[in-house]
Amino acid sequence: MKSKTKQFTLSFNDQLPDDINDPEELIERITKKITINSKASNLNSVFPWVRLAEDTLERYSYLEGKSILNLRYHLGYVLFVMGNYNKSKIMIEKVIETYLEMDKVNNKVLSVLYFDYARILVALSEYESADSVMYDIYKLTKDSVIIISLWALIETHLKFFDLAEYHFKSAKKFIKKEV
């Protein structure tokens, strides 16, 4: 019994959890398959991998490191795309929490994590929390049209129209500079 996808075939012959002795190898393999399948036009191809990723994260919850962090991030992204915002929020919160505990924190990576988190909060209509996250992003990265535009959208929902207008105008200036 096989479930066809554009990139991979998920079958009983695949080396799934019981066939792979090294948890790191398993996590990396699942992350790769989730990442590739999440870019497919038909998200049905990613569903079996999402369940497998959730089971794997539960099974190896004691692990820490880049591979498990990477799996959580990609699973959070896929859950967001699939419209499962609550699970996505929990996953990305855990990624941010773990990432902040690391020795070396890259501001660019952190701003991407915060941006994804803010998008999830907007999807959940948690605009006040999203506004707070946007402020954190702005402290890390000031020159991004996408970030400033999202912030303006959030401020519009919060009825902070003057701030929203200011940020939309700022985004427009950045666009003119880039063109």
URDA-V865576 format. One record per residue. N is the residue number from 1. PHI is phi in degrees with one decimal (999 if undefined). PSI is psi in whole degrees, -180 to 180 (999 if undefined). Layout:
BEGIN
N | PHI | PSI
N | PHI | PSI
END
This chain:
BEGIN
1 | 999 | 121
2 | -125.5 | 148
3 | -114.5 | 110
4 | -74.9 | 142
5 | -134.0 | 169
6 | -66.9 | -38
7 | -99.6 | -41
8 | -135.5 | 160
9 | -113.8 | 123
10 | -92.2 | 114
11 | -139.5 | 175
12 | -70.1 | -16
13 | -81.8 | -14
14 | -61.5 | 151
15 | -82.0 | 92
16 | -98.9 | -177
17 | -40.5 | -46
18 | -73.9 | -19
19 | -91.8 | -12
20 | -111.2 | 121
21 | -80.3 | -32
22 | -90.6 | 114
23 | -58.9 | -36
24 | -62.1 | -43
25 | -63.3 | -44
26 | -60.3 | -49
27 | -61.5 | -44
28 | -64.1 | -40
29 | -65.5 | -45
30 | -65.5 | -42
31 | -58.8 | -45
32 | -61.0 | -44
33 | -69.4 | -37
34 | -66.2 | -44
35 | -61.1 | -49
36 | -67.8 | -46
37 | -68.6 | -25
38 | -71.2 | -17
39 | -90.1 | -5
40 | -70.5 | 152
41 | -70.0 | -27
42 | -106.0 | 107
43 | -68.9 | -10
44 | -58.8 | -27
45 | -70.2 | -18
46 | -94.8 | -18
47 | -53.0 | -48
48 | -61.9 | -33
49 | -74.5 | -32
50 | -62.8 | -48
51 | -60.6 | -44
52 | -63.2 | -41
53 | -64.1 | -43
54 | -62.1 | -43
55 | -63.5 | -41
56 | -65.6 | -43
57 | -62.8 | -39
58 | -66.7 | -43
59 | -65.3 | -40
60 | -112.0 | 37
61 | -61.5 | -22
62 | -76.2 | -17
63 | -74.4 | 147
64 | -131.5 | 158
65 | 135.0 | 178
66 | -64.2 | -40
67 | -65.8 | -43
68 | -70.0 | -36
69 | -64.1 | -42
70 | -63.7 | -43
71 | -63.3 | -45
72 | -59.2 | -45
73 | -61.2 | -50
74 | -66.8 | -36
75 | -65.5 | -42
76 | -59.9 | -41
77 | -63.2 | -48
78 | -63.1 | -42
79 | -60.4 | -38
80 | -62.5 | -50
81 | -60.9 | -35
82 | -77.0 | -8
83 | 89.5 | 10
84 | -93.7 | 74
85 | -67.4 | -37
86 | -64.8 | -46
87 | -65.6 | -39
88 | -61.5 | -43
89 | -60.1 | -47
90 | -60.5 | -43
91 | -64.5 | -47
92 | -70.6 | -34
93 | -59.3 | -43
94 | -65.8 | -39
95 | -62.2 | -47
96 | -62.5 | -46
97 | -58.1 | -47
98 | -66.4 | -43
99 | -61.7 | -40
100 | -67.5 | -21
101 | -82.6 | -11
102 | -72.0 | 158
103 | -64.2 | -47
104 | -110.9 | 117
105 | -109.0 | 120
106 | -88.0 | 121
107 | -60.5 | -34
108 | -66.7 | -45
109 | -64.3 | -44
110 | -61.7 | -40
111 | -66.2 | -35
112 | -66.0 | -43
113 | -61.6 | -45
114 | -63.2 | -40
115 | -62.0 | -47
116 | -61.1 | -40
117 | -63.7 | -43
118 | -62.7 | -40
119 | -61.4 | -40
120 | -64.4 | -44
121 | -61.7 | -39
122 | -63.8 | -44
123 | -61.3 | -30
124 | -90.1 | 4
125 | 61.1 | 30
126 | -96.3 | 68
127 | -68.2 | -37
128 | -65.1 | -43
129 | -65.3 | -41
130 | -62.7 | -38
131 | -62.5 | -42
132 | -63.2 | -42
133 | -65.5 | -38
134 | -62.9 | -36
135 | -63.3 | -41
136 | -61.9 | -41
137 | -64.0 | -44
138 | -61.4 | -33
139 | -66.4 | -27
140 | -90.6 | -39
141 | -141.6 | 114
142 | -98.3 | -23
143 | -105.3 | 65
144 | -138.4 | 120
145 | -60.9 | -43
146 | -64.3 | -44
147 | -64.3 | -47
148 | -64.9 | -37
149 | -66.5 | -42
150 | -62.9 | -41
151 | -62.4 | -42
152 | -62.8 | -40
153 | -62.2 | -44
154 | -61.9 | -44
155 | -64.6 | -32
156 | -64.1 | -44
157 | -63.2 | -32
158 | -84.3 | -1
159 | 66.4 | 29
160 | -93.9 | 69
161 | -65.0 | -36
162 | -65.1 | -44
163 | -66.2 | -40
164 | -61.5 | -45
165 | -62.1 | -43
166 | -59.0 | -46
167 | -70.8 | -36
168 | -63.2 | -41
169 | -66.0 | -38
170 | -63.4 | -42
171 | -62.6 | -40
172 | -62.7 | -40
173 | -62.6 | -41
174 | -63.6 | -39
175 | -63.6 | -43
176 | -63.3 | -37
177 | -66.0 | -38
178 | -76.6 | -24
179 | -85.9 | 999
END
